[in-house]
Amino acid sequence: MKHSTIFLLLLLPLLVMRGQGTTTSSPYVLSWGLDAPLTGAGLGTMGVAFYLDKHKPSLTESDLAALSVQQIPRFDRWSAHYWSPKAQKVSDVLLYSSGALPLLLLIDPKVRRDAGTVAAITAETYLLTAALTSLTKNIVQRPRPYTYNTQLSLSQRSDHDATASFFSGHTSMTAAASFMTAKMYSDYNPDSPARPYVWTAAALLPLATAYLRVRGGKHFTSDVLVGYLVGAGLGLLLPELHRRQP
């Protein structure tokens, strides 16, 4: 989850733009009654997650010796033997690239005039996705697939991040960014013929990230499936909560 945390911290300054640039033609509206609780919940959840992470014990040699592939649910068992640093690096590239997706919306003059609103919704979406993901990881503490890989060194299998498998932060953050961007594009351009292509790209980007996280040995299938659903859900929900009522 460390990559998602860095990703989040780079975007938090967008919160200071709250309310700047809102236009009456915008499909969205900001309000303290909605945005203050959302931001507070996100920051509070992230604070709890950081505390839990700081006090989380690392796996010991005896813990690793007690791990058995037979303990893994059958539908996840097949992914326990993967390990690919190259796939991990490519997934990092997709994660950070997805964070810039909302910037593509600024090509549209309507969105540029509404940049403050877009920035605020983006920051809230990323904050809440990262916070929920991190909190879940630190509560569940599921060993990653590579902890079962005896071909790796003990130091690799017992690093602090080794029990952060459920659920995938790369997948949830990428899904949140891509689905939020597609949702915003559609709301600003309801009649655009490009909408099917935008939504297709939004669905495929986190799917590719999910595959790479499994192939890299970082996550089980269930980890990336839940991460995809959580990220996509929040990416759609946050803009919808801000929709201007007719």
N, C-alpha and C positions, 0 to 999 in steps of 0.2 A: 504493500500500500504506500510505500515511501514515494513512488513516482507520482501517484495521485495526490499526495499531500503537497509535494512541490508544485504540481500543476495547479492546485487550489490556491496556494499562497501567492502565486504569480498573478492570479485573477482577482483576489480580494480587493485591490485598490479600485476596481470597477464600482464597488459599492458607493464610493464617494460621489459618483456621477448620478446617483439616484435623483430622479425628477428633472434632470436637465434635459432639455430638448423635447419634451413631450408636446405633441401637437394635437389639436382637436380632431384631426383626421386619422389619428393613430388607432389601430385596432385594440390597443392596450391602454390601461390606465394604472398608475401606481397610487397606493394609499398607505398611510401609516398603519391603519387598522389591519391590513393584510401583511404588508412588508416587514413591519417591525417584529411581529410574532414569528414569521418565517425565518428572518435573519437571526433572531434570538435563539430559536430552536436549533438552527443549524450550528451556530457558534457554541451553544451549550452542549450539544451532542458531540461536537468535535472535541471540546474540552474534556468530556468524560472519556472519549476514545483515546486521547493522548495520555490521560492518567492511567487508564487500564494498560495501554501499550508499554508505558514506562515501568510498570510493576509486573509485567508478564514474564514468567520464567521461561528460559530457553530449554530445549530438549536436552536431556542428558544422554550419555552413552547407553545407559540401561533403558531409557525410554525408547531409543532407537532400536535396541536389540529386541524389545518387546513388540515392535511393529510387525504386522503380518499382512500381506496382500489379501489374505482370506478375510480380514476384518473389514475390507472395503466393500461397500454395496456392489453387487454384481454388475450393475449398469455403468459403474465408474471404474471397475477393476482393470479394464483394458488399457486405460490411460496412465497407469502407474509406472510404466517402464520408459516413458518418453523423457528425453533430455536433449535440448538443442539451444545453446547460447545464441546462435544466429537467429532463431525464431524469437527468442526473448528480446533481442535488440530491435528486430523489425517491429515487434509489438509496441516497443517504447516509441518508435518513430510514429506509428499510427496514433498512439495515445496523444502525444504532444501536437501532432498535426491536427487532430480533431479539435483540440482546444481553440484553434484559430478559425474554425469554420464560421462562427458568427460574423467574422470580419468580412466574409464574402457578401454578406447581406448589405454591407455599406456601399456596394456598387450601385444599389438602387437609391436614387435621391430621396424617395419617401422615407426610407430607413435612416439615411444620414440625418435627416431633419429630426428623427426620433431616436437618435443615438443613445441618449441618456437612459431612456426607457429600456431599450434593447440591452444595454450594458447591465442595468440593474437586474433584469430577469435572468440574464446569463449568469451573473455572479451568484444569485440565489440558487439557480439550478445546480451549478457546480458545487456550491457550498453544501447543499443538502444531500446531494449524491455522494460526495466524498465523506461527509459526516456519517451518514447511515451505513455506508460500506465499511468505514473504519471501525465504527462501533460494533457491527456484526462480527467482523474479523476477530476483534479482541474479546468478544464474549464467547464465540464458538470455539476459537483456537483449533481449527482443523489442520492436521499436518498436511503439508503439500505433497504432491505425488513424488517429488524427488527425495523425500525423506525415506521412502521405501526402496530407493535405488542404492544397492550396496556397492555399486561400481564407483560411487562418488565418495569423497573423503568425509570423515566424521565432522570436520569443521563446516563443510558445505551443507551437510544434512542437519546440522544443529544450529545454524545461524538464527538470529533473532526473528527473522521473517519467515522461518520454516513452518510456523503454525498459523499462517495467515491465508489459508487456502480458500475458505468460504466467507464471502463469495468474491468473484474476480473484480478487482478495482479497475483494472485496465478496461475490461469489457463494460462495466457499468458507466465509467466516465466517458468512454467513447460513444456508447449508446445514448447517453444523456445529451452529449454535444451534437451528435448527428440528428437525432430525432427532434431536439429542440430547434435546431436550425431549419429543418424541413418544415416543422410546424409554423415557425415564424414566417418563412418564405411564403407558405400557403396563405397565411392570414393577411399578409401584406399584398399578395398577388393571387387572389382567389380565382381569377380567370386565366391564369398563365398556362399555356400548353406544356410548359416544362415541368409541371408539378409531378407527373408520374416518374420522370427521370430523377427528380430530386428525392422523392420518397424511396425509390429503388436504391439509390446511392446511400441514403440514410440507413437502410436496412442492411446493406452489404458491408459497410465499413466496420461496424462492431462485430459482425459475423466473422470477418477476416481476423479481427483482433482476437476473438474468442478461439478460433482455430489455432492461432499462433501461441496463445497462452497454454493450450492443452499440448500442442506439439513441443513447446519449450520445456514441458515438465513442471510448469508452475501451478496448473489447476486441473481439476477433474472436470468432466463434462457437466456435472450438476452445478459446479461453481460458476462456469461461464454462462450456463443457461439462466440461472437466477440473476447473475450480474446483468445480462442482457435485458431481462424483463424489468428489473428495478430501474436501470438507467433509462430505458425507453419510456417507462411509465412516468418517471419524473420529468424527462425531457418533454413529454406531451402535457403533463399536468400543470407545470409551473406557468407556461404561457397561457394556458386555458384559464387558470385562476385569475389572470390579469386581463382577460378579455373585457373590453368596454361593453357594457350592457346597452342594448338598443333603447 
